[in-house]
Amino acid sequence: MEEAEHSHYVAQLKAQFDSCDTTATGFLDREELTVLCHKLQLEAHLPLLLDTLLGQRTYARVNFEEFKQGFVAVLSRSLDFSTSEDDSSYLEPVVPEEVKPKFVKGTKRYGRRSRPDSKSGAAQTCCSMDSPPSGAEVTDSSLAGVPRAKLRRSTSLESVESLKSDEEPGSQKENAPPDIQSKGEVELTAPDNLDLQQLNTEFQMVLSGSAPISCSTPVRPTDLQKALQRAAIEEGSVRSTSPSLLMATVGQRVLSCMDDGSGCTSPEQVIALWSEEGIRNSSNILQTLDFPLDERLNLAELTLALDNELLVSGNGIHQAALISYKNEIQHLQCVAEQACRERDKVKADLDLADQRNLKLVREVDDRHASMETLNQSRIRELEQDFRDRLTALRTQFEQEIEAQLQQVDRERSTLQGELQLLRAQEAELQEELCSATQENSRLEEELNVIKLKLTEAQSSVIRLQRDLDQLLHDKFGSLDAAGSGLSHEERFCEIIRESELQCRELRDRNDELSAELELVKSQRINRRFRTSVDATALSWTQDSDSDDSDMKWRSSPLVERILQPIDKTALCSLDSVSDPAVSIQTELALEQLKQNHTQELQQLNIQLETQMNYYERSLELMRQSMEVERKDISQAFKLEISELEDQKAQAEQQVKQLKETLDKLQTQMHHGGGWSTEQERRVQRERAELEQNFAKEISNLVQRLSAEKDQLEAELKLKLDQEVILVRTQLEEVRSENRALQERLSILQQEVQSLEEVVDKKSLMFVSAFRRKLEELEREHEQSRAEEERLHTENSKYREEVLDLSSRNLQLSSNNAELSACLRGDQESVQMLQEHLATVSKEQEEDRATVQRLQDAAVRQEREKLQQQAETQLLERELGSYKDKVSRLEVELGSVTLKQHQLELNKTKLLREADDRNQKVEKLQQTVLSLESELELLRSQLQAGVQEKLVHSLEVTDLQRKLHDAHIKMEALDTSVRKQMREKEELHELLEKRGEQASFALQQETHKLQVQNQELQHKLSQLQVQGLEVQKLTQEQQNLKNKLDELETARTKAQHQALRADAALGLVQAQQVRHLQELKERVGDGHREQVELLQAQLLEEQRRSQQLEETLRLQAQQSSSQISIKQDQYEKAMSALQQSTEDLEVKLKGAQMVLQEKAQQLKEQLVKGTKMSALLKDLYVENSQLMKALQVTEQRQKHAEKKNFLLEAKINALNKLLRELVPAALAT
């Protein structure tokens, strides 16, 4: 029995566990365990339970066995079984073992946590009150660990029985007064005549020496512990004395209303109470009782002291004691009344709740039984209904499939027929178009020919009229006007009559031809109508009577040709059937042949009908075209007739004009006096010739018209014959066109395949070409960068050279300025010499010293002149070298401008390449975004797949078959599900890691590309700055050119001035030479010292010139050394730039390789992702199937366990009722 109850409670706990299992996997995570503990009201033990079950594992899961073991372990540590009035109350912490209830009434326990009672008191309580539930039941309930409130439906009978046992008669209890009723209620009334003895006896019987200590304030656990310790100390002394009046009435303490939970109170409260009651010396009383006023007052000691004083004397102390007792008794009466009222109310509520629970249990049992029967009957009915529906649906589906197949075949055949018809119509229309275009062209040609003939006729008439006029003018003579005029008029009238007759004949002939055409068309229409009627009659007769079908079908030769082989086979088969000894197989074969024969006949009938319809349509189209052509021809004939009538009118007008001219001529001849015989003969000959010519032309016209009419008739006949031939040849053309179309289709398919191959090859070639182009662009980019850097260095070098040249130009300008100053000084000195010479010429004799000086000055001037000539030669050489340098610089400037132009072109290219790179970067970013979106889609698809896989359910019939096997395979399925879940989590983690790695790699690549893009933009900005610097250099070069031009002009001016000075010097020197010779002749050797001084001055001037030359040489050497240093620096910079370009090329190649590898890795990861997603889908499908099977089996198991649980609860309740009713019956 205990095992059955234990399994019953375990099943209840399992039901609660399963209700919290939202995933239906048999495992609970941390959140689900918290929900389960809240359901079981184990909030106080939730952290301990989670720690024991899960530990530090945040994502761990627990099955039922692990949960049960941990649950029992936690409860065995700190929980005990306790019940409550509410159905939702479960297990609560156990009260410590040393604390016992003060008062037990059935399942109710009264009393505050206070000191423990004595053994005698406990025994007395157990004897006086009802016995608590048996130990076996308590142990069972504690082992089960399930709250009794959840088992209310199964234990309601037990609660009713316990109440009945509480209400047994008072024979088993002590004899109580009538104030105490059978239910344990105590009615305490305190009339005036009630003494202390009666109160003592009442309280002893009600409380049996262990009345609860009431207190208005809540009790703290620390105060309770202190009170228990003090009470334990006091019990020895208290219980050693004999019970007195106070002890018997109020227990161990007085003034318990003032107790704060520790057994003590303040003396002020006691003094206040006593002073309110009229006692004045309350403090003195406490002091006489040996209680200090500055310490807390122990109520137990106060009670003992008052008890001793009551026993000793009856003074004011007695009064105080009585007041205290009275107050305590009133308080206790109130508490007892309130407790009784509450207990009665609770018992009434319990009775009502138990009755309701009994009713509910019965109703629920009945409902469950009826629902089970109904569900079973409904399930059976539904199963039968579903089976019937399935069979009906299968049959209906098969029938629909057959009907659809037949319909598809019919539609296919009709569509093929329509296709053939459309193709035939298209071919016919094309032929008709061709024929119409040919006819139009022919008619246009005929019209052109007729127009030409008309123009020729008109020209011939005009020519004849002109000849006639000329003849009349030439031979205006004597001719018999009357006779000749009459004969001429008669001839013309006859010709006109003949032409009119011919025109009438032509009209009649045209009418006859048109009538014949209409007859031919009507005959063709009748013939076509007959053929269509015959075809419809044949089809109807073939459908109505299959015996006469062969005879009727053979009415047309074309059908005879088509049906000839079929009829032969059918006749052979019928002849073979005539044999009497025919087996069943031959009969079946004959029936099949007959069916085939009828089907073929139907198909031929359909084909013939379609052909007849097609021919009817084509004939109708031909008829319409013929009608249109006839109208066109009649219109053309009418036009021709109208033209002929116009020609006739014109001819009549010409005849009238000729008559008028003849009349005029006759009148002129009559008035003129007549012609000679020769003239008359000539006129008659010419007139005869003219008449003959006119008659010939008219006959030619008539013949021409008749020939044209014959030609038109022949053309009409040919047209009709051609149309008939076309109608006959259309079928063959359609067949040939079908064959040609089929061949063309095959050719087109081959061409499409070849084009696809070509496209694939071209795409591969395009990809390879694109890669090569990218590599070439990168190389060009590197080259352009190197070229830019080289140009930058060259620009810097040229700038330095220009600066050097400018400095040298400044030096040259300063030298020129010095030379010009020297020249000015020379000119001044020349002027001074001239002045001196003037003075010397005046005062030769008086100033010989000045003459010597003048001689020395002349020598010095000659030397200076030589030096100046040398300096001018040097300057000319330097100017030549400078000119060469300037020319070189101009050439270099041209090359620099060309290079600048190339740089601008390269800059534009670089800008384009930068734009292309930006576009590539944007494309890469777009690809990264697309890959991220694809990853998100894959994740969402995975989540959707997981959600979808948890939704599907298996069919009921398969689950009923697999129920028995599911119990056996539960553990294997659990293990497989765990493995699959682990694999799924691992795969999910792998996918996430790979996706993160791919996104991180792509981010790095994009960052690198962005950095490269920034570098390119920086270089572009540098190039722009360099371009600005180049522009500045060009401006500076232009300024230098301008300065050089100015220097050239200054130099030419200086040269002119030097030439002038040379000329002046030459004159002066000649004068000086003359004067010197004269002076030499005059002056002696006295002035040699002055000459030596002049020579010394000349030597000093030579040294100065040498120093200047040395300084110039040093400056040239310094400039050459600076140029060599700059060239070395330029070469070093070029080598460094080449190395940097090579490094950049290597880096770019590495980046390209990395990008290609990353793209390949991404492709491989995508392929792997697709494979893994397929594997995951398969795993999820298997997992969902297994989970569904598990869910269904668990549901069925739960259902069976619930049934078992209900039955076991009923059995337990009945057993308990029997166990409690049998001893009661035996006792009575």
Secondary structure as UniProt FT lines:
FT   HELIX           2..19
FT   HELIX           30..39
FT   TURN            40..41
FT   HELIX           43..45
FT   HELIX           46..53
FT   TURN            54..56
FT   TURN            58..59
FT   HELIX           64..78
FT   STRAND          79..80
FT   TURN            87..88
FT   STRAND          92..93
FT   TURN            97..98
FT   STRAND          103..105
FT   TURN            106..107
FT   STRAND          108..110
FT   HELIX           119..128
FT   HELIX           135..144
FT   HELIX           148..151
FT   TURN            152..154
FT   HELIX           156..166
FT   TURN            170..171
FT   TURN            178..179
FT   TURN            182..183
FT   TURN            192..193
FT   HELIX           196..207
FT   TURN            208..209
FT   HELIX           221..240
FT   HELIX           245..250
FT   TURN            251..252
FT   HELIX           256..258
FT   STRAND          264..265
FT   HELIX           267..276
FT   TURN            277..278
FT   HELIX           282..288
FT   TURN            289..290
FT   TURN            293..294
FT   STRAND          297..298
FT   HELIX           299..312
FT   HELIX           316..474
FT   HELIX           481..544
FT   HELIX           549..553
FT   TURN            554..555
FT   HELIX           557..577
FT   HELIX           584..672
FT   HELIX           677..842
FT   TURN            844..846
FT   HELIX           848..949
FT   TURN            950..951
FT   HELIX           956..968
FT   HELIX           970..1082
FT   HELIX           1085..1087
FT   HELIX           1088..1227
//
